[in-house]
Amino acid sequence: MRTKSLDPALNDAAREFVKRVVKERFGGNKKEAAAAFGISGSVLGEFIGGTRGAGMKLLGGVARYTGLPIDAIVSNRLTVV
């Protein structure tokens, strides 16, 4: 059976990347980061807190903001600049 959820390892990698972006570019301010990503603060908070997986809207918003492809974000092979 197929689901639309990411593999847990990909979710974890994306979560760590997003945490770094929020910390390094927004000084930890999730509300400002969420606005920049085009998502609600609750979606970002739940994702960072681990109670929600990475959906396409969140990943797309982070990708647009950072200028990075989604596959790079979920692989967590990048340094936030």
MDAnalysis code that builds the backbone (N, CA, C; Angstrom):
import MDAnalysis as mda
import numpy as np

u = mda.Universe.empty(243, n_residues=81, atom_resindex=np.repeat(np.arange(81), 3), trajectory=True)
u.add_TopologyAttr("name", ["N", "CA", "C"] * 81)
u.add_TopologyAttr("resid", np.arange(1, 82))
u.add_TopologyAttr("resname", ["MET", "ARG", "THR", "LYS", "SER", "LEU", "ASP", "PRO", "ALA", "LEU", "ASN", "ASP", "ALA", "ALA", "ARG", "GLU", "PHE", "VAL", "LYS", "ARG", "VAL", "VAL", "LYS", "GLU", "ARG", "PHE", "GLY", "GLY", "ASN", "LYS", "LYS", "GLU", "ALA", "ALA", "ALA", "ALA", "PHE", "GLY", "ILE", "SER", "GLY", "SER", "VAL", "LEU", "GLY", "GLU", "PHE", "ILE", "GLY", "GLY", "THR", "ARG", "GLY", "ALA", "GLY", "MET", "LYS", "LEU", "LEU", "GLY", "GLY", "VAL", "ALA", "ARG", "TYR", "THR", "GLY", "LEU", "PRO", "ILE", "ASP", "ALA", "ILE", "VAL", "SER", "ASN", "ARG", "LEU", "THR", "VAL", "VAL"])
u.atoms.positions = np.array([
    [0.831, -1.170, 0.000],
    [0.000, 0.000, 0.000],
    [0.886, 1.248, 0.000],
    [0.539, 2.214, -0.825],
    [1.315, 3.443, -0.919],
    [0.647, 4.539, -0.112],
    [1.482, 5.390, 0.474],
    [0.968, 6.556, 1.178],
    [1.651, 7.783, 0.613],
    [1.146, 8.945, 0.943],
    [1.776, 10.166, 0.472],
    [2.821, 10.675, 1.458],
    [3.071, 9.917, 2.488],
    [4.062, 10.311, 3.488],
    [5.465, 10.013, 2.998],
    [6.394, 10.872, 3.420],
    [7.801, 10.613, 3.143],
    [8.308, 9.507, 4.049],
    [9.348, 8.869, 3.598],
    [10.058, 7.917, 4.432],
    [10.508, 8.647, 5.699],
    [10.431, 7.992, 6.856],
    [10.830, 8.660, 8.105],
    [12.227, 9.269, 8.067],
    [13.173, 8.617, 7.411],
    [14.534, 9.160, 7.337],
    [14.562, 10.461, 6.537],
    [13.748, 10.548, 5.482],
    [13.680, 11.780, 4.684],
    [13.017, 12.897, 5.482],
    [11.973, 12.551, 6.224],
    [11.332, 13.541, 7.089],
    [12.321, 14.079, 8.120],
    [13.078, 13.193, 8.723],
    [14.058, 13.611, 9.729],
    [15.121, 14.523, 9.127],
    [15.597, 14.170, 7.920],
    [16.611, 14.993, 7.260],
    [16.049, 16.372, 6.938],
    [14.835, 16.424, 6.413],
    [14.207, 17.706, 6.095],
    [13.991, 18.522, 7.366],
    [13.571, 17.859, 8.434],
    [13.326, 18.552, 9.706],
    [14.608, 19.214, 10.218],
    [15.715, 18.500, 10.172],
    [16.983, 19.059, 10.632],
    [17.403, 20.244, 9.770],
    [17.206, 20.130, 8.465],
    [17.547, 21.237, 7.574],
    [16.686, 22.460, 7.885],
    [15.388, 22.262, 8.017],
    [14.473, 23.375, 8.289],
    [14.799, 24.012, 9.642],
    [15.113, 23.203, 10.633],
    [15.509, 23.756, 11.936],
    [16.711, 24.677, 11.792],
    [17.688, 24.248, 10.992],
    [18.879, 25.085, 10.786],
    [18.533, 26.384, 10.072],
    [17.677, 26.310, 9.054],
    [17.268, 27.523, 8.337],
    [16.572, 28.486, 9.290],
    [15.645, 27.974, 10.088],
    [14.909, 28.829, 11.034],
    [15.870, 29.457, 12.039],
    [16.800, 28.694, 12.534],
    [17.753, 29.219, 13.514],
    [18.699, 30.242, 12.894],
    [19.288, 29.892, 11.746],
    [20.344, 30.717, 11.172],
    [19.827, 31.925, 10.398],
    [18.671, 31.809, 9.779],
    [18.169, 32.930, 8.972],
    [17.089, 33.749, 9.664],
    [16.446, 33.167, 10.666],
    [15.357, 33.868, 11.338],
    [15.583, 33.988, 12.834],
    [16.760, 33.670, 13.298],
    [17.070, 33.765, 14.719],
    [16.151, 32.920, 15.583],
    [15.619, 31.833, 15.008],
    [14.724, 30.950, 15.738],
    [13.260, 31.366, 15.704],
    [12.927, 32.467, 15.026],
    [11.556, 32.969, 14.981],
    [10.733, 32.168, 13.973],
    [9.945, 31.228, 14.471],
    [9.155, 30.348, 13.610],
    [8.056, 31.093, 12.879],
    [7.488, 32.115, 13.506],
    [6.415, 32.875, 12.857],
    [6.926, 33.584, 11.607],
    [8.088, 34.214, 11.715],
    [8.670, 34.886, 10.554],
    [9.075, 33.876, 9.481],
    [9.642, 32.768, 9.898],
    [10.047, 31.734, 8.947],
    [8.833, 31.175, 8.215],
    [7.776, 30.887, 8.950],
    [6.564, 30.341, 8.331],
    [6.017, 31.304, 7.284],
    [5.989, 32.591, 7.602],
    [5.500, 33.586, 6.648],
    [6.374, 33.590, 5.391],
    [7.678, 33.504, 5.574],
    [8.595, 33.489, 4.428],
    [8.417, 32.228, 3.588],
    [8.054, 31.128, 4.214],
    [7.846, 29.866, 3.509],
    [6.439, 29.756, 2.914],
    [5.539, 30.660, 3.306],
    [4.170, 30.620, 2.797],
    [3.295, 29.569, 3.458],
    [3.593, 29.257, 4.712],
    [2.809, 28.270, 5.460],
    [2.407, 28.887, 6.797],
    [1.526, 28.220, 7.502],
    [1.111, 28.734, 8.811],
    [2.161, 28.406, 9.866],
    [2.164, 29.208, 10.913],
    [3.070, 28.972, 12.021],
    [2.813, 27.636, 12.693],
    [1.542, 27.225, 12.742],
    [1.239, 25.946, 13.382],
    [1.788, 24.771, 12.573],
    [1.723, 24.857, 11.256],
    [2.282, 23.784, 10.416],
    [3.786, 23.678, 10.651],
    [4.464, 24.822, 10.648],
    [5.914, 24.808, 10.864],
    [6.249, 24.291, 12.260],
    [5.529, 24.765, 13.266],
    [5.785, 24.328, 14.637],
    [5.577, 22.836, 14.815],
    [4.506, 22.308, 14.234],
    [4.238, 20.874, 14.334],
    [5.294, 20.063, 13.589],
    [5.730, 20.571, 12.441],
    [6.772, 19.864, 11.689],
    [8.074, 19.841, 12.475],
    [8.496, 20.989, 12.948],
    [9.743, 21.049, 13.715],
    [9.639, 20.221, 14.986],
    [8.462, 20.219, 15.608],
    [8.259, 19.446, 16.828],
    [8.130, 17.948, 16.603],
    [8.018, 17.533, 15.351],
    [7.960, 16.111, 15.039],
    [6.590, 15.486, 15.048],
    [5.529, 16.302, 15.201],
    [4.180, 15.727, 15.208],
    [3.535, 15.749, 13.834],
    [4.230, 16.326, 12.865],
    [3.715, 16.406, 11.501],
    [4.870, 16.119, 10.554],
    [4.543, 15.455, 9.447],
    [5.555, 15.200, 8.428],
    [5.676, 16.363, 7.466],
    [6.649, 16.272, 6.595],
    [6.898, 17.318, 5.603],
    [5.960, 17.128, 4.418],
    [5.033, 18.046, 4.262],
    [4.147, 18.032, 3.108],
    [4.761, 18.826, 1.962],
    [4.139, 18.723, 0.812],
    [4.669, 19.415, -0.365],
    [4.598, 20.931, -0.221],
    [3.581, 21.450, 0.442],
    [3.503, 22.901, 0.617],
    [4.681, 23.398, 1.463],
    [4.981, 22.704, 2.536],
    [6.112, 23.076, 3.380],
    [7.421, 22.935, 2.614],
    [7.633, 21.797, 1.986],
    [8.871, 21.576, 1.243],
    [9.016, 22.569, 0.095],
    [7.918, 22.828, -0.613],
    [7.960, 23.787, -1.705],
    [8.289, 25.188, -1.227],
    [7.724, 25.570, -0.088],
    [7.995, 26.885, 0.471],
    [9.442, 27.039, 0.901],
    [9.977, 26.023, 1.532],
    [11.382, 26.059, 1.944],
    [12.281, 26.080, 0.705],
    [11.926, 25.295, -0.297],
    [12.712, 25.255, -1.530],
    [12.704, 26.622, -2.219],
    [11.541, 27.243, -2.318],
    [11.469, 28.571, -2.944],
    [12.273, 29.589, -2.149],
    [12.143, 29.551, -0.833],
    [12.860, 30.507, 0.003],
    [14.376, 30.348, -0.119],
    [14.847, 29.109, -0.070],
    [16.292, 28.871, -0.072],
    [16.882, 28.804, -1.478],
    [16.023, 28.588, -2.483],
    [16.523, 28.421, -3.845],
    [17.124, 27.049, -4.094],
    [16.802, 26.109, -3.234],
    [17.345, 24.756, -3.335],
    [16.270, 23.781, -3.793],
    [16.659, 22.720, -4.484],
    [15.676, 21.708, -4.872],
    [15.214, 20.889, -3.662],
    [14.002, 20.405, -3.742],
    [13.432, 19.626, -2.644],
    [14.280, 18.393, -2.344],
    [14.805, 17.728, -3.367],
    [15.586, 16.520, -3.096],
    [16.830, 16.830, -2.270],
    [17.392, 18.010, -2.416],
    [18.540, 18.389, -1.589],
    [18.107, 18.637, -0.145],
    [16.921, 19.210, 0.028],
    [16.412, 19.493, 1.377],
    [16.143, 18.198, 2.136],
    [15.529, 17.229, 1.491],
    [15.207, 15.981, 2.187],
    [16.421, 15.082, 2.362],
    [17.494, 15.358, 1.640],
    [18.702, 14.557, 1.829],
    [19.598, 15.161, 2.898],
    [19.354, 16.452, 3.249],
    [20.103, 17.152, 4.304],
    [21.613, 17.100, 4.047],
    [21.979, 17.267, 2.798],
    [23.405, 17.251, 2.448],
    [23.975, 18.648, 2.334],
    [23.204, 19.649, 2.715],
    [23.584, 21.021, 2.461],
    [23.885, 21.795, 3.727],
    [24.627, 22.841, 3.557],
    [24.883, 23.797, 4.619],
    [24.017, 25.004, 4.346],
    [23.373, 25.522, 5.351],
    [22.552, 26.722, 5.196],
    [23.488, 27.894, 5.019],
    [23.214, 28.702, 4.000],
    [24.045, 29.898, 3.768],
    [23.208, 31.150, 3.868],
])
